[in-house]
């Protein structure tokens, strides 16, 4: 409701009260009602000044039968607190001060009950204004929180898609590179290597398009065996244990990508001949370990691969660590387990 409409409603309400009380209208209540209503059109711009002006007019109209100027003035002070919360103290003083002055102006001699009632009448609109202001702030905070949560979900989804593209493309490109190197070193193996490169590139294209279009179901643990067999064609022997564990779809999807990235890092940075992948359930957690027997080629840099492992685990509230273990390298991820 805009301020002009509110001022018009207040004017009509004031006149209606007088008409109901007296059965007729005269110029004094009409003029006072107009003087009291006009400032309300500026209550958003000058809320405290409007409240003081309304209180002054209401005080002048004291004693008019049926004229409820005090109610409009109280509403103006409520609006002042609502729109100018930083001036809380002065508004309280003004609201209480004018109601006490109103009580002292009564024909009867002032008494403690009268003054107490005046103070309470001055505090009531302030309390109402504070309550409305707090409610507004809570609503704004809730909206801001909802928007921030939506932005976070969108950002997480974009990050997930980008990471999935990196994982899928990086894995296939690594395998293609190894096959190309094998074809160069052993010409007799070139036909088989080229056939495998064709298959890997087609798979990479299909998976990337699916990721970008979000039209495929993400892989799960049931595809880890296929992944290990594909990588073992041109790399170390890979042993997988624990695939019989049933996991929720989301956990399985992230677990697959963690295993994929860990195995890809073995091919890129290690001279391992044996790799063991184990998945086991420990209480309420899914524990993934990928251990190889090859020394790392130099110190690993914190690139997309290692960072992606930690980020994937963190999305589920878990952890992922990677580091030397004996003569090889160990990746250990712990993902929270929640039964279906």
N, C-alpha and C positions, 0 to 999 in steps of 0.2 A: 504494500500500500504506500503510495507517495504521500509526501507531507501535505500537499494542498487538499487531497481527499480527506486526510486525517483532520485537518483544520476545519473543513466543512462539516464533518461528522460531529466534532466537538461543539461547533456553533449550534447545530440543530439540537444536539442533546441538551445543551444548556437552556435553550429556549423551550424545549419540550418539558423540562423539569419545572420551569416557571409557569408554563401554561397549565400543567397538571395541578400545580399547587394553588394558583390564583384564578385560573379559568380565563385569564386575559393577559395580554402583553402590554407593556409600557416602554417608553424610550430608555429609561435607565438600564434595565436588564438586557435590552437589545444592544445598546452601545457597549456595555461591559462585556457581553458575550463576544461581540466583534473584536474588542480590544484584547480579550483573552485568547481568542482563536487565531488571530492573524500571526502572532509570533511563532506559532507552531509550524508555519510554512518554512521556517529557518532552523528547525530544531536539529537537523543533522549538521549544519554548518556552524551554528553557534549554540550548542546544547545548553551550556551553563547560563549564558546570558538570557536565553529563552526561558529557562526555568525561573530565573530571578524575576523577569518581566511578568510571567504568569502569576508568580506568588504575589507581586505587588498589586496586580489587577484584582486578584482574588481577595486580597486584604481590603482593598477599597470597597469591594462588593459585599463585605461582611454584613449580614443581617437581612439581605434580600430573600424573601420567602421562596423556597423551591430552587434557588440558584445554587448549583453545585460547583462553584469555581474552585473550591478547595480540592476536589477530586481531580480536576484537570491540572491544577498546579502540582499535585502529587505525582501525576503521570508524567509531567514535564521533568520533574527531578529524577524519576525512574529512567527516563530516556537519557538524561544528562550522564548518569552513571554508566549506562549501557554504552554510550558513544564516547565518553571521556573517562575511562577507568583510571588514567594516570592522575586525574584531579579528584581522587576519591575523598581526600580530607576536606577540601573546601566545599565540596558538594554536600557532605554530611553536615558540616557546620551551617551552611545556608538552609538546608532542608529543616534541620531541627530548630534553627533560629527563627524562621518565619512561622513555624507552627506554634512555638512558645509565645511569640509576639501575638499571634492570633488568639491564643488562650488567655493571655493577659488583658486583651482588649474586650473580653466578654463582660457583660454588665455585672455578673456576680463576682464577688471578691475572689482573687486567685487562691487556690489551695493546692496541697500536695497531689491529690488525685487528678486535678485538672492539669497541672504541670506535667505529671507523669504521662497522662494520656497524650499531651501535646508532644512530648519527646518521642513516645512510641509512634505517633502518627508521622513524625518527621523521619524516623528511622525506617519505617515500613517501605516507602518507595525506594530508598537507598538499597535496602536488602533485596527487594525485588529486582532492581537494576543489576546488582552484583550477580544474583542467581542467573538472570538472563545472559549476562556477559560471559559467565563461566560456561553456561550451556553452549553459547556460540563458539567459544574457544575449543570446547570438547568436540563439537561437530567439525570445526576446521581441522583440528588435529587428526580426527578420525579419517576425514577426507584425504588429508596429506599423507597419512600412513597408508591408506588404501592405494593412493597413486604411487607412493614409493614402492610398495609391495608389488604392484603391477609392473612398474619399471624394472624392478629387480628380477621378476619372473621372465620378462621379455629379454633382459640382458643375459640371464642364465641360459635361456633357450638359444639365443644367438651364439653364446659361447659354446654351448653343447654341440650345435650344428658345425661351428667352425672346427672344434676339436675332433668331431667325428670325421669331417672331411680330411683333416690332417692325418688322423690315424689310418684311415682307409687308404688314402693316396700314398702316404709315406710308406706304409707296409708294402703295397704292391710295387711301388717304384724301387724299393730296396730289392725285392725279389727279382724284378726285371733286370736291374743292374747286375746282380749276381749271375743271372743266366747269360747276360751279354758278355760278362767277363769270362765265364766258362767257355762260351762259344769261341771267343778269341784265342784262348789258351789251348783248347782242344778242338780243332776244326771238325774232327769226326762227330763231335757231339752237337754241332751247329744246328742240324735239322730239328733235333729234339728240343734244343734250347729255344729255337725260334717258335716252335709250336707252343711251348710253355709260355713264352713271352706274349704270344697272341692271346692265349687263354687268360693270362694275368691282366693284360691291358683291357681286354673286354670286361673282365670282372670288375676292374677298377672303375671303368666308365659307368657300368651299370650301378655299382654301389654309390658312386658319387652323385649320379643323377637322382638316385633314390633318396639320398640324404638331403640334397637341396630341395627336392620336391616334397619331402616328408610323405612319400607314398608307400614306403615299405616298412615292414616291421623290423625293429632293430634286432641284431643277432643276439643269441643267448648262449648259455653254456653248452647247449647241445651241439654248437658249431665249433667248439674249441678243438675237438679231435680233427675235424676237417682242416682247420687252420694249422694245427701242428703238422699234419701230414703234408700239407702244401709247402710249408717252410722247410721240412726235413728233406725235401727233394734235392735241395742245393745247399743245405746247411747241416747243423749238428743233429744228432739223434735226439728226439724229443719224446719224453715219457709223460703222460698225463694220468693223474689219479684223482679220484673223488668226483667224477662227473655225475655220479648217481644222486648227488645231493639236489633236492628240489628247492629252487629259490624263486622268489617273486620276480616278475618280469623286469622291473626296474633294476633290481640288484643283479640279475643275470646279464642285463645289457651292459652295465658298467663293469662287471667282472670280466666279461668277454673283452672289452676294450682295454682293460688293464693288462690282461694276459697278452693281447695282441701287441700292445706297445712295449711290454717287457721283452717279448720274443724278438720284436723288431730291433730293439736296442742290442740284444745279444748278437744278431747278425751284423749290425753296424759297427759295434765297438769291441767285440770279443772274438777270440780265436777258439771258442769252446767247441768241444766234440760231443758233450753230453749236457742236456738240459732237462731238469725235472720241474714239472708243473703240478702242484698239489692244491686241491681245494678241500677244505674240511669245515665242519660246523663245530664251533666252540661256544656252548651256551647260547647266547642270543646274537652271535656274530658269525659272519662268513669270513674265513681266513684264507687268503690266496698267497702262495709262495711260488716264486719262479727262481730257481737256483741253477747256475751253470758252473762248469769246471774250467772256464777259460779266463785268463787274466785280461783285465780291461786294457784297451789300447789308449794309454794316457788317462788323465783325469776327466771324468764326464763333465760336460758343461751344462749348466742349468737352462737348457733350451726348452722348446715346446714339449719334447717327449717326457722328461722327468717332471716338469712342472704340470703337464697334463695328467700324469698319474696321481699326483697329490690332489689336484683340483677335482678329479673324478671322485676320489674317495671322500673328499670334503663335502661334495654335493649331497652325499648320503649321510653325512655326519661321522664319517670314518677317517682313517689315517692310512698313509702309504709311505713307506721308507725304502730307500735303495742305497746299497753300499757294499763294500768288499766283504766277502765271507770265505775265509780260507784261501784257496787258490782261485776262487771265482768271484761271482757277483750274485747278490741276493736281493730280490725285490719282494717285499712283504706288505700286503694290503689287508686291512681289517675293515670290513663293511658291516654296518649294523644289520642284524637279522631280525626281521619281524615276521612271525608266522602268518600264513595266508588267513 
